[in-house]
Amino acid sequence: MWIVSRVIPVLKLYIIGLKVLLYQLWNTRFVLPVLANQNGRVAIVTGGARGLGFETARQLVNLGMSVIIASRNEEEALSAVKKICEENSEAQGESTHHVDDIPRCHSAHEAYSQSKLAQVLFTYHLCGELESSGAPVTVSAVDPGVVNTGTVLSSLLSHTIRTQTHRMLLI
């Protein structure tokens, strides 16, 4: 009985969210913002080989930025760079990589949580380093929450996370 008392409020919340989403879809006109050219600026996009990261990298390149795509999967990263370079004739692909050991985790949730924590801590560190050097830089960290990533899937399939190669691709 206690499960029902906890599940029903959650379902009600999702129903309200769905109603708001549907209302916004039918009653709000979406206009793409006009963004200023970003020539000479550099962005690092983690997870830039697919999904939200890829779309973010693609849009930043279209705005004139140099984009570094950080990805664990070299093939996906190279494919992303190729697609972006095909779309934007001014983009140029360059590849470097860094091999790093990821500690073994006992669960997919633990692995995912550690990777997100590491990303946020690195962002704080990067921000501090850039501010102390006087660089006019904005540092942002975006966590989309729990999403279906290759890290979680591979962890579920193999029960542990093994050494992975991190790829950095400059567009």
C-alpha positions in Angstrom: 0.0 0.0 0.0 2.9 2.4 0.7 4.1 1.9 -2.9 0.7 3.2 -4.2 0.9 6.2 -1.9 4.3 7.1 -3.4 3.6 6.2 -7.0 0.4 8.1 -7.5 1.8 11.6 -6.6 4.7 11.0 -9.1 2.3 9.9 -11.8 0.2 13.1 -11.2 3.3 15.2 -11.5 4.2 13.5 -14.8 0.6 14.1 -16.1 0.8 17.8 -15.2 4.2 18.0 -17.0 2.7 16.4 -20.1 -0.2 18.8 -20.1 2.1 21.8 -19.8 4.3 20.4 -22.6 1.3 19.8 -24.9 0.0 23.2 -24.2 3.3 24.8 -25.0 3.6 22.8 -28.2 0.2 23.9 -29.5 0.0 27.5 -28.1 3.6 28.8 -28.3 5.4 29.7 -31.4 9.1 28.7 -31.2 11.5 31.1 -32.8 15.2 30.3 -33.1 17.3 32.9 -31.5 19.8 34.9 -33.6 23.2 34.3 -32.0 26.3 36.5 -32.5 29.3 35.2 -34.4 31.8 33.5 -32.0 35.0 33.7 -34.2 38.1 33.2 -32.2 36.5 31.5 -29.2 37.0 27.9 -28.1 34.6 25.4 -26.6 35.1 22.0 -25.1 32.1 19.8 -25.5 32.2 16.5 -23.5 30.1 13.8 -25.0 30.2 15.7 -28.3 30.2 12.6 -30.5 26.4 12.1 -30.2 23.1 13.3 -28.9 22.9 16.7 -27.2 26.7 17.0 -27.2 26.9 16.6 -30.9 24.2 19.1 -31.6 25.9 21.6 -29.2 29.2 21.1 -31.0 27.6 21.4 -34.4 25.9 24.7 -33.5 29.0 26.1 -31.9 31.0 25.4 -35.0 28.3 27.0 -37.2 28.7 30.1 -35.0 32.5 30.2 -35.9 33.9 28.7 -32.7 36.8 26.2 -32.5 35.3 23.2 -30.8 37.0 20.4 -28.9 34.9 17.2 -28.8 35.8 15.0 -25.8 34.6 11.4 -26.3 35.4 7.9 -25.1 34.6 6.4 -28.5 37.1 7.3 -31.2 34.9 6.0 -34.1 31.9 8.0 -32.9 34.0 11.1 -32.4 35.6 10.8 -35.8 32.2 10.3 -37.4 30.9 13.4 -35.6 33.8 15.5 -36.8 33.3 14.2 -40.3 29.6 15.1 -40.3 30.3 18.6 -38.9 33.1 19.2 -41.4 30.8 18.1 -44.3 28.1 20.6 -43.1 30.5 23.5 -42.6 33.2 24.0 -45.2 35.2 26.3 -42.9 35.5 23.6 -40.2 38.7 21.5 -40.1 39.1 18.3 -38.2 42.2 17.4 -36.1 42.6 14.5 -33.7 44.5 14.0 -30.5 43.9 11.6 -27.7 44.7 10.9 -24.1 44.6 7.4 -22.5 43.3 7.4 -19.0 42.2 4.7 -16.5 38.7 4.8 -15.1 38.5 3.2 -11.7 36.4 0.0 -11.6 32.9 0.6 -10.4 30.5 -1.9 -8.9 27.4 -0.5 -10.5 26.3 1.5 -13.6 24.8 4.1 -11.3 28.1 4.5 -9.4 30.0 4.8 -12.7 27.6 7.4 -14.1 27.6 9.4 -10.9 31.4 9.4 -10.7 31.7 10.6 -14.3 29.3 13.5 -13.7 31.0 14.5 -10.5 34.4 14.4 -12.2 33.0 16.7 -15.0 31.6 19.2 -12.5 34.8 19.2 -10.4 36.9 19.7 -13.6 34.7 22.6 -14.6 35.3 24.3 -11.2 39.0 23.7 -11.5 39.1 25.0 -15.1 37.1 28.1 -14.1 39.5 28.8 -11.2 42.6 28.4 -13.4 41.2 30.7 -16.1 40.0 33.4 -13.7 43.4 33.5 -12.0 45.1 34.0 -15.3 42.8 36.9 -16.1 41.3 35.1 -19.2 37.9 36.5 -20.3 36.3 33.1 -20.3 32.9 31.8 -19.4 32.9 28.2 -18.0 29.7 26.2 -17.9 28.7 22.7 -16.9 25.5 21.1 -18.0 24.3 17.9 -16.6 21.2 16.5 -18.4 20.5 14.1 -15.6 20.4 10.4 -16.0 20.4 9.6 -19.7 21.0 6.5 -21.8 24.7 6.7 -22.4 27.2 4.1 -23.6 28.9 4.2 -20.2 25.8 3.0 -18.5 25.1 0.3 -21.1 28.6 -1.0 -21.3 28.7 -1.1 -17.5 25.5 -3.1 -17.3 26.7 -5.5 -20.0 30.2 -6.1 -18.5 29.4 -5.5 -14.8 32.6 -3.4 -14.5 34.1 -0.4 -16.4 37.4 -1.2 -17.9 40.2 1.1 -19.0 38.8 3.5 -21.6 40.5 5.7 -24.1 39.4 9.4 -24.0 39.5 11.1 -27.3 39.8 14.8 -27.8 38.9 16.0 -31.3 39.4 19.6 -32.4 37.2 20.9 -35.1 
